[in-house]
Amino acid sequence: TCEPGNGLGIAGDEVLIVAADVASAAIGLIDLLLAAGGELVTVLLGADLDGHVDAGAVSDALKAHVHDRHPGTELMTYHTGHRGDALLIGVE
């Protein structure tokens, strides 16, 4: 079950990760997505982070995790301010 303030990692229509916060959910989802391989992770930071979470801290946490756990994989983050999902994550 999830609680208010939890982060959810969703792929397609499936909730794959329930974590204490957005950054932890994103880290878990990135790990799952990279399990099949990948060399580039792109993260779009949405408007829903504004005022709730420090977008810079989330970005830094994701970059540190990918650097430490997935050597040779590049992570790019962009603050798009899109509405809806807090983060959109793609792996190539």
NORRA-V286004 format. One record per backbone hydrogen bond with DSSP energy under -0.5 kcal/mol. NH is the residue of the N-H (numbers start at 1). CO is the residue of the C=O. If there is no record, write none. Layout:
[[NH;CO] [NH;CO]]
This chain:
[[6;3] [7;19] [9;17] [10;8] [11;14] [14;11] [16;9] [16;14] [17;9] [19;7] [25;21] [26;22] [27;23] [28;24] [29;25] [30;26] [31;27] [32;28] [33;29] [34;30] [35;31] [35;32] [36;33] [37;34] [41;74] [42;90] [43;76] [44;88] [45;43] [45;78] [46;44] [46;86] [47;82] [48;82] [49;46] [50;47] [52;49] [53;49] [55;53] [58;54] [59;55] [60;56] [61;57] [62;58] [63;59] [64;60] [65;61] [66;62] [67;63] [68;64] [69;65] [70;66] [73;70] [74;39] [76;41] [78;43] [80;45] [80;78] [81;45] [85;83] [88;44] [90;42] [92;40]]
